[in-house]
Amino acid sequence: MKILSSILLACVLAIPSFAQEAKTNAMPDHSSTTNKMGAPVAEFPASAGTITAPFVLTTNGILSQPDMTELGDGGKAVYNFSITNAGNYLILGMVSAEDDTMNSFFVNVDAQPDDLMIWDIDLTTKGFEERTVNWRGNGSPDSGEFVPKRFKLSAGAHKLIIMGREPAQLKSISIRPAAD
């Protein structure tokens, strides 16, 4: 009986140790970026917007255009969303941008983008990956002026406007509070 009690006691004492080791060795929490930015206030698929040519939606709901265009000649996608609290927000997209000839859009909120509002997307290597919107501004394709771009938004309704520039692919969008 003493041996059984000793074994049970050893097992009870070992469980917290194994649990701590399992927690330490667990896979990394990929939501840590999400937690730093806060929960999304809006999330929607690329297909949820009002889409005009030459943007096209694939049967999988992927938004893209076939060729590079200038600002006024690209496709246009408009997404309506609302926020409850005024503040600074980041826009993130699930995108595929395989090379430097297919990795940018024009982006703005509540007004048409201009030619300084280019979102140069860091290249993706594994299909679709999440990227935060930036603006090139007076920077270069490799070194934007506004990285990340923080959008100061009032509470209420807004429009996200994405216009085609290169044949990058957009799958979904999320809008999150920016960490201050």
Backbone as JSON Lines, residues from 0, in Angstrom:
{"i":0,"aa":"M","n":[0.81,-1.19,0.0],"ca":[0.0,0.0,0.0],"c":[0.86,1.25,0.0]}
{"i":1,"aa":"K","n":[2.01,1.2,0.76],"ca":[2.9,2.35,0.78],"c":[3.47,2.61,-0.6]}
{"i":2,"aa":"I","n":[3.77,1.54,-1.36],"ca":[4.33,1.71,-2.7],"c":[3.3,2.37,-3.6]}
{"i":3,"aa":"L","n":[2.04,1.93,-3.54],"ca":[0.98,2.52,-4.37],"c":[0.77,3.99,-4.01]}
{"i":4,"aa":"S","n":[0.78,4.33,-2.72],"ca":[0.62,5.72,-2.3],"c":[1.77,6.57,-2.81]}
{"i":5,"aa":"S","n":[2.97,6.03,-2.76],"ca":[4.15,6.76,-3.24],"c":[4.06,7.0,-4.74]}
{"i":6,"aa":"I","n":[3.6,6.01,-5.5],"ca":[3.46,6.16,-6.95],"c":[2.4,7.21,-7.26]}
{"i":7,"aa":"L","n":[1.25,7.14,-6.58],"ca":[0.19,8.13,-6.79],"c":[0.68,9.54,-6.47]}
{"i":8,"aa":"L","n":[1.4,9.7,-5.38],"ca":[1.92,11.0,-4.99],"c":[2.9,11.52,-6.05]}
{"i":9,"aa":"A","n":[3.75,10.66,-6.56],"ca":[4.72,11.06,-7.59],"c":[3.99,11.5,-8.87]}
{"i":10,"aa":"C","n":[2.93,10.76,-9.23],"ca":[2.16,11.13,-10.42],"c":[1.48,12.47,-10.25]}
{"i":11,"aa":"V","n":[0.88,12.7,-9.1],"ca":[0.19,13.96,-8.84],"c":[1.17,15.13,-8.89]}
{"i":12,"aa":"L","n":[2.35,14.94,-8.35],"ca":[3.36,16.0,-8.37],"c":[3.93,16.22,-9.77]}
{"i":13,"aa":"A","n":[3.97,15.18,-10.58],"ca":[4.57,15.29,-11.92],"c":[3.64,15.96,-12.92]}
{"i":14,"aa":"I","n":[2.33,15.85,-12.75],"ca":[1.37,16.39,-13.73],"c":[1.58,17.89,-13.96]}
{"i":15,"aa":"P","n":[1.68,18.74,-12.93],"ca":[1.9,20.16,-13.21],"c":[3.2,20.42,-13.96]}
{"i":16,"aa":"S","n":[4.22,19.63,-13.67],"ca":[5.5,19.79,-14.37],"c":[5.35,19.47,-15.85]}
{"i":17,"aa":"F","n":[4.65,18.38,-16.18],"ca":[4.43,18.02,-17.59],"c":[3.55,19.06,-18.28]}
{"i":18,"aa":"A","n":[2.56,19.56,-17.56],"ca":[1.68,20.57,-18.15],"c":[2.45,21.84,-18.46]}
{"i":19,"aa":"Q","n":[3.34,22.25,-17.55],"ca":[4.16,23.44,-17.81],"c":[5.09,23.21,-18.99]}
{"i":20,"aa":"E","n":[5.69,22.02,-19.08],"ca":[6.58,21.7,-20.2],"c":[5.81,21.7,-21.51]}
{"i":21,"aa":"A","n":[4.61,21.16,-21.51],"ca":[3.79,21.14,-22.73],"c":[3.45,22.56,-23.16]}
{"i":22,"aa":"K","n":[3.14,23.41,-22.18],"ca":[2.81,24.8,-22.5],"c":[4.03,25.51,-23.07]}
{"i":23,"aa":"T","n":[5.21,25.26,-22.5],"ca":[6.44,25.89,-22.98],"c":[6.79,25.42,-24.38]}
{"i":24,"aa":"N","n":[6.56,24.15,-24.68],"ca":[6.94,23.58,-25.97],"c":[5.82,23.64,-27.0]}
{"i":25,"aa":"A","n":[4.71,24.27,-26.67],"ca":[3.59,24.34,-27.61],"c":[3.97,25.15,-28.84]}
{"i":26,"aa":"M","n":[3.21,24.96,-29.9],"ca":[3.43,25.73,-31.11],"c":[3.24,27.21,-30.82]}
{"i":27,"aa":"P","n":[3.96,28.1,-31.53],"ca":[3.8,29.53,-31.28],"c":[2.38,30.0,-31.56]}
{"i":28,"aa":"D","n":[1.95,30.97,-30.82],"ca":[0.61,31.53,-30.97],"c":[0.65,32.58,-32.08]}
{"i":29,"aa":"H","n":[0.13,32.23,-33.25],"ca":[0.15,33.15,-34.38],"c":[-0.87,34.26,-34.22]}
{"i":30,"aa":"S","n":[-1.68,34.21,-33.17],"ca":[-2.64,35.27,-32.95],"c":[-2.04,36.42,-32.15]}
{"i":31,"aa":"S","n":[-0.75,36.33,-31.81],"ca":[-0.15,37.38,-30.99],"c":[-0.21,38.72,-31.7]}
{"i":32,"aa":"T","n":[-0.02,38.74,-33.02],"ca":[-0.15,39.99,-33.77],"c":[-1.57,40.49,-33.65]}
{"i":33,"aa":"T","n":[-2.53,39.59,-33.76],"ca":[-3.93,39.96,-33.64],"c":[-4.19,40.56,-32.26]}
{"i":34,"aa":"N","n":[-3.65,39.93,-31.22],"ca":[-3.9,40.42,-29.87],"c":[-3.29,41.8,-29.66]}
{"i":35,"aa":"K","n":[-2.13,42.08,-30.24],"ca":[-1.51,43.39,-30.1],"c":[-2.35,44.46,-30.78]}
{"i":36,"aa":"M","n":[-2.99,44.11,-31.89],"ca":[-3.79,45.07,-32.63],"c":[-5.23,45.13,-32.13]}
{"i":37,"aa":"G","n":[-5.68,44.15,-31.45],"ca":[-7.07,44.1,-31.03],"c":[-7.88,43.26,-31.98]}
{"i":38,"aa":"A","n":[-9.07,42.94,-31.56],"ca":[-9.97,42.12,-32.37],"c":[-10.43,42.91,-33.59]}
{"i":39,"aa":"P","n":[-10.69,42.21,-34.68],"ca":[-11.17,42.93,-35.87],"c":[-12.52,43.59,-35.61]}
{"i":40,"aa":"V","n":[-12.67,44.79,-36.15],"ca":[-13.97,45.45,-36.06],"c":[-14.78,45.17,-37.31]}
{"i":41,"aa":"A","n":[-14.11,44.72,-38.36],"ca":[-14.79,44.33,-39.6],"c":[-13.92,43.31,-40.32]}
{"i":42,"aa":"E","n":[-14.55,42.29,-40.85],"ca":[-13.89,41.27,-41.66],"c":[-14.84,40.9,-42.78]}
{"i":43,"aa":"F","n":[-14.29,40.77,-44.0],"ca":[-15.14,40.4,-45.12],"c":[-14.32,39.81,-46.25]}
{"i":44,"aa":"P","n":[-14.92,38.94,-47.04],"ca":[-14.22,38.39,-48.2],"c":[-14.1,39.45,-49.29]}
{"i":45,"aa":"A","n":[-13.13,39.29,-50.17],"ca":[-12.94,40.23,-51.28],"c":[-14.18,40.33,-52.15]}
{"i":46,"aa":"S","n":[-14.95,39.27,-52.21],"ca":[-16.16,39.24,-53.04],"c":[-17.3,40.08,-52.46]}
{"i":47,"aa":"A","n":[-17.17,40.59,-51.24],"ca":[-18.25,41.31,-50.58],"c":[-18.4,42.76,-51.04]}
{"i":48,"aa":"G","n":[-17.48,43.24,-51.84],"ca":[-17.54,44.64,-52.28],"c":[-18.3,44.83,-53.57]}
{"i":49,"aa":"T","n":[-18.46,46.1,-53.94],"ca":[-18.99,46.45,-55.26],"c":[-17.79,46.51,-56.19]}
{"i":50,"aa":"I","n":[-17.73,45.59,-57.14],"ca":[-16.55,45.38,-57.98],"c":[-16.8,45.89,-59.39]}
{"i":51,"aa":"T","n":[-15.84,46.65,-59.94],"ca":[-15.93,47.08,-61.33],"c":[-14.68,46.65,-62.09]}
{"i":52,"aa":"A","n":[-14.85,46.43,-63.39],"ca":[-13.77,45.96,-64.26],"c":[-12.7,47.05,-64.39]}
{"i":53,"aa":"P","n":[-11.46,46.65,-64.65],"ca":[-11.06,45.3,-65.04],"c":[-10.8,44.34,-63.88]}
{"i":54,"aa":"F","n":[-11.19,44.7,-62.62],"ca":[-11.14,43.7,-61.56],"c":[-12.07,42.56,-61.94]}
{"i":55,"aa":"V","n":[-11.67,41.35,-61.6],"ca":[-12.51,40.18,-61.78],"c":[-12.46,39.36,-60.49]}
{"i":56,"aa":"L","n":[-13.52,38.62,-60.26],"ca":[-13.58,37.68,-59.15],"c":[-13.51,36.27,-59.71]}
{"i":57,"aa":"T","n":[-12.61,35.46,-59.19],"ca":[-12.54,34.07,-59.61],"c":[-13.69,33.3,-58.98]}
{"i":58,"aa":"T","n":[-13.85,32.07,-59.38],"ca":[-14.9,31.23,-58.78],"c":[-14.63,31.0,-57.3]}
{"i":59,"aa":"N","n":[-13.37,31.18,-56.86],"ca":[-13.02,31.04,-55.44],"c":[-13.17,32.34,-54.67]}
{"i":60,"aa":"G","n":[-13.67,33.41,-55.32],"ca":[-13.87,34.69,-54.65],"c":[-12.61,35.52,-54.52]}
{"i":61,"aa":"I","n":[-11.61,35.25,-55.35],"ca":[-10.35,36.0,-55.33],"c":[-10.47,37.2,-56.27]}
{"i":62,"aa":"L","n":[-10.08,38.38,-55.79],"ca":[-10.13,39.61,-56.57],"c":[-8.77,39.89,-57.18]}
{"i":63,"aa":"S","n":[-8.75,40.19,-58.48],"ca":[-7.51,40.53,-59.17],"c":[-7.86,41.21,-60.48]}
{"i":64,"aa":"Q","n":[-6.84,41.7,-61.16],"ca":[-7.02,42.2,-62.52],"c":[-5.9,41.63,-63.37]}
{"i":65,"aa":"P","n":[-6.12,41.51,-64.68],"ca":[-5.16,40.79,-65.52],"c":[-3.86,41.53,-65.79]}
{"i":66,"aa":"D","n":[-3.87,42.87,-65.81],"ca":[-2.68,43.62,-66.21],"c":[-2.43,44.79,-65.27]}
{"i":67,"aa":"M","n":[-1.21,45.34,-65.35],"ca":[-0.88,46.56,-64.62],"c":[-1.61,47.72,-65.29]}
{"i":68,"aa":"T","n":[-2.12,48.65,-64.46],"ca":[-2.83,49.82,-64.97],"c":[-2.42,51.06,-64.19]}
{"i":69,"aa":"E","n":[-2.72,52.2,-64.77],"ca":[-2.56,53.46,-64.07],"c":[-3.76,53.66,-63.16]}
{"i":70,"aa":"L","n":[-3.7,54.66,-62.3],"ca":[-4.74,54.87,-61.29],"c":[-6.16,54.92,-61.86]}
{"i":71,"aa":"G","n":[-6.4,55.69,-62.89],"ca":[-7.75,55.83,-63.4],"c":[-8.23,54.68,-64.25]}
{"i":72,"aa":"D","n":[-7.34,53.76,-64.62],"ca":[-7.69,52.67,-65.53],"c":[-7.87,51.33,-64.84]}
{"i":73,"aa":"G","n":[-7.58,51.23,-63.56],"ca":[-7.67,49.96,-62.85],"c":[-9.07,49.64,-62.4]}
{"i":74,"aa":"G","n":[-9.25,48.42,-61.95],"ca":[-10.53,48.02,-61.38],"c":[-10.76,48.75,-60.07]}
{"i":75,"aa":"K","n":[-11.98,48.65,-59.59],"ca":[-12.34,49.32,-58.33],"c":[-13.21,48.38,-57.5]}
{"i":76,"aa":"A","n":[-12.9,48.33,-56.21],"ca":[-13.7,47.55,-55.26],"c":[-14.0,48.45,-54.07]}
{"i":77,"aa":"V","n":[-15.27,48.56,-53.72],"ca":[-15.69,49.42,-52.61],"c":[-16.36,48.53,-51.56]}
{"i":78,"aa":"Y","n":[-15.9,48.68,-50.31],"ca":[-16.41,47.89,-49.2],"c":[-16.96,48.83,-48.13]}
{"i":79,"aa":"N","n":[-18.2,48.64,-47.75],"ca":[-18.82,49.43,-46.68],"c":[-18.6,48.73,-45.35]}
{"i":80,"aa":"F","n":[-18.23,49.53,-44.34],"ca":[-18.07,48.99,-42.99],"c":[-18.37,50.08,-41.98]}
{"i":81,"aa":"S","n":[-18.61,49.69,-40.75],"ca":[-18.88,50.65,-39.67],"c":[-18.0,50.31,-38.48]}
{"i":82,"aa":"I","n":[-17.64,51.35,-37.75],"ca":[-16.91,51.14,-36.5],"c":[-17.64,51.86,-35.38]}
{"i":83,"aa":"T","n":[-17.49,51.35,-34.19],"ca":[-18.17,51.91,-33.03],"c":[-17.36,53.01,-32.38]}
{"i":84,"aa":"N","n":[-16.04,52.83,-32.31],"ca":[-15.18,53.76,-31.59],"c":[-14.22,54.48,-32.53]}
{"i":85,"aa":"A","n":[-14.14,55.8,-32.4],"ca":[-13.18,56.57,-33.18],"c":[-11.77,56.17,-32.76]}
{"i":86,"aa":"G","n":[-10.83,56.23,-33.69],"ca":[-9.45,55.9,-33.36],"c":[-8.64,55.59,-34.6]}
{"i":87,"aa":"N","n":[-7.44,55.09,-34.37],"ca":[-6.55,54.68,-35.45],"c":[-6.76,53.21,-35.75]}
{"i":88,"aa":"Y","n":[-6.86,52.9,-37.04],"ca":[-7.12,51.53,-37.47],"c":[-6.14,51.1,-38.55]}
{"i":89,"aa":"L","n":[-5.85,49.81,-38.58],"ca":[-5.05,49.19,-39.62],"c":[-5.96,48.35,-40.49]}
{"i":90,"aa":"I","n":[-5.6,48.26,-41.76],"ca":[-6.31,47.4,-42.69],"c":[-5.36,46.29,-43.09]}
{"i":91,"aa":"L","n":[-5.83,45.06,-42.99],"ca":[-5.02,43.9,-43.36],"c":[-5.72,43.14,-44.46]}
{"i":92,"aa":"G","n":[-4.94,42.61,-45.37],"ca":[-5.5,41.82,-46.45],"c":[-4.85,40.46,-46.51]}
{"i":93,"aa":"M","n":[-5.63,39.46,-46.86],"ca":[-5.08,38.14,-47.16],"c":[-4.82,38.18,-48.66]}
{"i":94,"aa":"V","n":[-3.53,38.24,-49.02],"ca":[-3.13,38.51,-50.4],"c":[-2.14,37.48,-50.92]}
{"i":95,"aa":"S","n":[-2.05,37.42,-52.25],"ca":[-1.01,36.66,-52.92],"c":[-0.31,37.64,-53.85]}
{"i":96,"aa":"A","n":[0.99,37.8,-53.65],"ca":[1.81,38.71,-54.44],"c":[3.14,37.99,-54.7]}
{"i":97,"aa":"E","n":[3.2,37.3,-55.83],"ca":[4.31,36.38,-56.08],"c":[5.59,37.04,-56.56]}
{"i":98,"aa":"D","n":[5.48,38.21,-57.21],"ca":[6.71,38.89,-57.65],"c":[6.46,40.39,-57.76]}
{"i":99,"aa":"D","n":[7.52,41.14,-58.09],"ca":[7.44,42.6,-58.1],"c":[6.55,43.18,-59.19]}
{"i":100,"aa":"T","n":[6.05,42.36,-60.09],"ca":[5.17,42.87,-61.14],"c":[3.7,42.63,-60.8]}
{"i":101,"aa":"M","n":[3.45,42.06,-59.64],"ca":[2.08,41.75,-59.24],"c":[1.91,41.86,-57.72]}
{"i":102,"aa":"N","n":[2.31,43.03,-57.18],"ca":[2.26,43.16,-55.72],"c":[1.82,44.54,-55.23]}
{"i":103,"aa":"S","n":[0.84,45.15,-55.91],"ca":[0.38,46.44,-55.38],"c":[-1.06,46.75,-55.79]}
{"i":104,"aa":"F","n":[-1.69,47.55,-54.94],"ca":[-3.02,48.13,-55.17],"c":[-2.93,49.6,-54.77]}
{"i":105,"aa":"F","n":[-3.92,50.39,-55.16],"ca":[-4.14,51.71,-54.59],"c":[-5.22,51.52,-53.52]}
{"i":106,"aa":"V","n":[-5.06,52.16,-52.34],"ca":[-6.0,51.95,-51.24],"c":[-6.25,53.26,-50.5]}
{"i":107,"aa":"N","n":[-7.5,53.5,-50.13],"ca":[-7.84,54.61,-49.25],"c":[-9.18,54.32,-48.57]}
{"i":108,"aa":"V","n":[-9.49,55.13,-47.58],"ca":[-10.77,55.03,-46.88],"c":[-11.51,56.35,-47.06]}
{"i":109,"aa":"D","n":[-12.77,56.26,-47.45],"ca":[-13.7,57.38,-47.57],"c":[-13.4,58.36,-48.71]}
{"i":110,"aa":"A","n":[-12.42,58.1,-49.54],"ca":[-12.14,58.94,-50.7],"c":[-11.33,58.12,-51.7]}
{"i":111,"aa":"Q","n":[-11.42,58.53,-52.97],"ca":[-10.64,57.86,-54.01],"c":[-9.15,57.92,-53.65]}
{"i":112,"aa":"P","n":[-8.41,56.85,-53.84],"ca":[-6.96,56.91,-53.64],"c":[-6.32,57.81,-54.7]}
{"i":113,"aa":"D","n":[-5.17,58.38,-54.35],"ca":[-4.39,59.11,-55.34],"c":[-3.11,58.32,-55.61]}
{"i":114,"aa":"D","n":[-2.24,58.85,-56.45],"ca":[-1.06,58.08,-56.87],"c":[0.01,57.95,-55.8]}
{"i":115,"aa":"L","n":[-0.16,58.55,-54.62],"ca":[0.77,58.35,-53.5],"c":[0.27,57.27,-52.54]}
{"i":116,"aa":"M","n":[-0.93,56.78,-52.77],"ca":[-1.56,55.81,-51.87],"c":[-1.42,54.39,-52.4]}
{"i":117,"aa":"I","n":[-0.21,54.07,-52.81],"ca":[0.09,52.73,-53.33],"c":[0.41,51.81,-52.17]}
{"i":118,"aa":"W","n":[-0.28,50.68,-52.12],"ca":[0.01,49.63,-51.15],"c":[0.98,48.67,-51.82]}
{"i":119,"aa":"D","n":[2.28,48.8,-51.5],"ca":[3.3,47.87,-51.98],"c":[3.31,46.67,-51.05]}
{"i":120,"aa":"I","n":[2.9,45.53,-51.55],"ca":[2.74,44.33,-50.74],"c":[4.05,43.55,-50.7]}
{"i":121,"aa":"D","n":[4.5,43.23,-49.48],"ca":[5.67,42.34,-49.36],"c":[5.32,41.03,-50.05]}
{"i":122,"aa":"L","n":[6.27,40.51,-50.83],"ca":[6.02,39.3,-51.6],"c":[5.6,38.15,-50.7]}
{"i":123,"aa":"T","n":[4.71,37.32,-51.24],"ca":[4.26,36.13,-50.52],"c":[4.96,34.92,-51.11]}
{"i":124,"aa":"T","n":[5.24,33.96,-50.27],"ca":[5.96,32.76,-50.73],"c":[5.14,31.49,-50.6]}
{"i":125,"aa":"K","n":[4.04,31.56,-49.87],"ca":[3.25,30.36,-49.6],"c":[1.79,30.58,-49.98]}
{"i":126,"aa":"G","n":[1.55,31.12,-51.17],"ca":[0.17,31.38,-51.56],"c":[-0.33,32.64,-50.89]}
{"i":127,"aa":"F","n":[-1.48,32.55,-50.24],"ca":[-2.08,33.72,-49.59],"c":[-1.51,33.89,-48.19]}
{"i":128,"aa":"E","n":[-1.11,35.12,-47.9],"ca":[-0.57,35.47,-46.59],"c":[-1.13,36.82,-46.18]}
{"i":129,"aa":"E","n":[-1.23,37.04,-44.87],"ca":[-1.77,38.31,-44.37],"c":[-0.7,39.4,-44.44]}
{"i":130,"aa":"R","n":[-1.11,40.56,-44.97],"ca":[-0.23,41.71,-45.07],"c":[-1.0,42.96,-44.64]}
{"i":131,"aa":"T","n":[-0.31,43.88,-43.96],"ca":[-0.91,45.12,-43.5],"c":[-0.74,46.19,-44.58]}
{"i":132,"aa":"V","n":[-1.8,46.96,-44.8],"ca":[-1.75,48.03,-45.8],"c":[-0.73,49.08,-45.38]}
{"i":133,"aa":"N","n":[0.06,49.51,-46.34],"ca":[0.99,50.62,-46.17],"c":[0.76,51.57,-47.34]}
{"i":134,"aa":"W","n":[1.32,52.74,-47.25],"ca":[1.29,53.68,-48.37],"c":[2.71,54.01,-48.75]}
{"i":135,"aa":"R","n":[2.99,53.96,-50.04],"ca":[4.31,54.34,-50.53],"c":[4.57,55.82,-50.26]}
{"i":136,"aa":"G","n":[3.58,56.68,-50.49],"ca":[3.78,58.12,-50.29],"c":[4.95,58.61,-51.12]}
{"i":137,"aa":"N","n":[5.86,59.33,-50.49],"ca":[7.05,59.83,-51.17],"c":[8.23,58.86,-51.04]}
{"i":138,"aa":"G","n":[7.96,57.66,-50.55],"ca":[9.0,56.65,-50.43],"c":[9.21,55.9,-51.74]}
{"i":139,"aa":"S","n":[9.71,54.69,-51.64],"ca":[9.96,53.85,-52.81],"c":[9.2,52.53,-52.65]}
{"i":140,"aa":"P","n":[9.17,51.71,-53.7],"ca":[8.48,50.42,-53.57],"c":[9.04,49.55,-52.43]}
{"i":141,"aa":"D","n":[10.33,49.71,-52.12],"ca":[10.95,48.91,-51.07],"c":[10.96,49.59,-49.71]}
{"i":142,"aa":"S","n":[10.62,50.87,-49.69],"ca":[10.67,51.62,-48.44],"c":[9.58,52.69,-48.45]}
{"i":143,"aa":"G","n":[8.37,52.28,-48.08],"ca":[7.23,53.19,-48.08],"c":[7.34,54.26,-47.01]}
{"i":144,"aa":"E","n":[6.61,55.35,-47.2],"ca":[6.61,56.45,-46.24],"c":[5.72,56.16,-45.04]}
{"i":145,"aa":"F","n":[4.62,55.43,-45.24],"ca":[3.66,55.15,-44.17],"c":[3.54,53.64,-43.99]}
{"i":146,"aa":"V","n":[4.39,53.09,-43.11],"ca":[4.44,51.64,-42.91],"c":[4.34,51.35,-41.42]}
{"i":147,"aa":"P","n":[3.24,50.81,-40.94],"ca":[1.98,50.58,-41.65],"c":[1.2,51.89,-41.77]}
{"i":148,"aa":"K","n":[0.21,51.91,-42.62],"ca":[-0.66,53.07,-42.75],"c":[-1.73,52.98,-41.67]}
{"i":149,"aa":"R","n":[-1.77,53.98,-40.81],"ca":[-2.8,54.07,-39.78],"c":[-3.89,55.01,-40.28]}
{"i":150,"aa":"F","n":[-5.1,54.53,-40.32],"ca":[-6.24,55.32,-40.77],"c":[-6.96,55.86,-39.54]}
{"i":151,"aa":"K","n":[-7.03,57.2,-39.41],"ca":[-7.75,57.82,-38.3],"c":[-9.22,57.92,-38.7]}
{"i":152,"aa":"L","n":[-10.06,57.14,-38.02],"ca":[-11.47,57.04,-38.4],"c":[-12.38,57.47,-37.27]}
{"i":153,"aa":"S","n":[-13.45,58.14,-37.63],"ca":[-14.48,58.51,-36.67],"c":[-15.43,57.32,-36.51]}
{"i":154,"aa":"A","n":[-16.2,57.33,-35.44],"ca":[-17.22,56.29,-35.27],"c":[-18.25,56.46,-36.38]}
{"i":155,"aa":"G","n":[-18.76,55.34,-36.89],"ca":[-19.79,55.39,-37.91],"c":[-19.43,54.64,-39.17]}
{"i":156,"aa":"A","n":[-20.12,54.96,-40.25],"ca":[-19.98,54.25,-41.53],"c":[-18.8,54.79,-42.34]}
{"i":157,"aa":"H","n":[-18.13,53.87,-43.03],"ca":[-16.97,54.2,-43.87],"c":[-16.98,53.35,-45.13]}
{"i":158,"aa":"K","n":[-16.15,53.75,-46.09],"ca":[-15.96,53.0,-47.33],"c":[-14.47,52.76,-47.53]}
{"i":159,"aa":"L","n":[-14.1,51.51,-47.68],"ca":[-12.75,51.13,-48.07],"c":[-12.75,51.05,-49.59]}
{"i":160,"aa":"I","n":[-11.82,51.76,-50.23],"ca":[-11.75,51.77,-51.68],"c":[-10.4,51.2,-52.11]}
{"i":161,"aa":"I","n":[-10.46,50.12,-52.87],"ca":[-9.26,49.48,-53.41],"c":[-9.34,49.58,-54.92]}
{"i":162,"aa":"M","n":[-8.27,50.09,-55.51],"ca":[-8.22,50.21,-56.97],"c":[-7.04,49.41,-57.5]}
{"i":163,"aa":"G","n":[-7.24,48.83,-58.67],"ca":[-6.23,47.99,-59.26],"c":[-5.01,48.78,-59.71]}
{"i":164,"aa":"R","n":[-3.86,48.17,-59.57],"ca":[-2.6,48.71,-60.07],"c":[-1.83,47.61,-60.79]}
{"i":165,"aa":"E","n":[-1.6,46.5,-60.08],"ca":[-0.92,45.33,-60.63],"c":[-1.8,44.11,-60.38]}
{"i":166,"aa":"P","n":[-1.48,42.97,-61.01],"ca":[-2.31,41.77,-60.82],"c":[-2.09,41.02,-59.5]}
{"i":167,"aa":"A","n":[-1.98,41.75,-58.39],"ca":[-1.96,41.09,-57.08],"c":[-3.34,40.47,-56.84]}
{"i":168,"aa":"Q","n":[-3.41,39.52,-55.94],"ca":[-4.67,38.85,-55.65],"c":[-5.09,39.12,-54.2]}
{"i":169,"aa":"L","n":[-6.36,39.41,-54.01],"ca":[-6.92,39.71,-52.69],"c":[-8.01,38.7,-52.38]}
{"i":170,"aa":"K","n":[-7.9,38.08,-51.21],"ca":[-8.87,37.06,-50.8],"c":[-9.84,37.58,-49.74]}
{"i":171,"aa":"S","n":[-9.33,38.33,-48.77],"ca":[-10.19,38.85,-47.7],"c":[-9.53,40.07,-47.05]}
{"i":172,"aa":"I","n":[-10.34,40.77,-46.25],"ca":[-9.9,42.01,-45.6],"c":[-10.35,41.99,-44.16]}
{"i":173,"aa":"S","n":[-9.52,42.56,-43.28],"ca":[-9.94,42.8,-41.91],"c":[-9.47,44.19,-41.49]}
{"i":174,"aa":"I","n":[-10.25,44.81,-40.63],"ca":[-9.95,46.14,-40.11],"c":[-9.83,46.0,-38.61]}
{"i":175,"aa":"R","n":[-8.7,46.46,-38.08],"ca":[-8.41,46.26,-36.66],"c":[-7.93,47.55,-36.03]}
{"i":176,"aa":"P","n":[-8.2,47.74,-34.74],"ca":[-7.64,48.9,-34.05],"c":[-6.12,48.81,-34.06]}
{"i":177,"aa":"A","n":[-5.46,49.94,-34.28],"ca":[-3.98,49.97,-34.26],"c":[-3.52,50.04,-32.81]}
{"i":178,"aa":"A","n":[-2.46,49.31,-32.51],"ca":[-1.85,49.4,-31.18],"c":[-1.17,50.76,-31.07]}
{"i":179,"aa":"D","n":[-1.42,51.45,-29.99],"ca":[-0.81,52.78,-29.83],"c":[0.46,52.71,-29.02]}
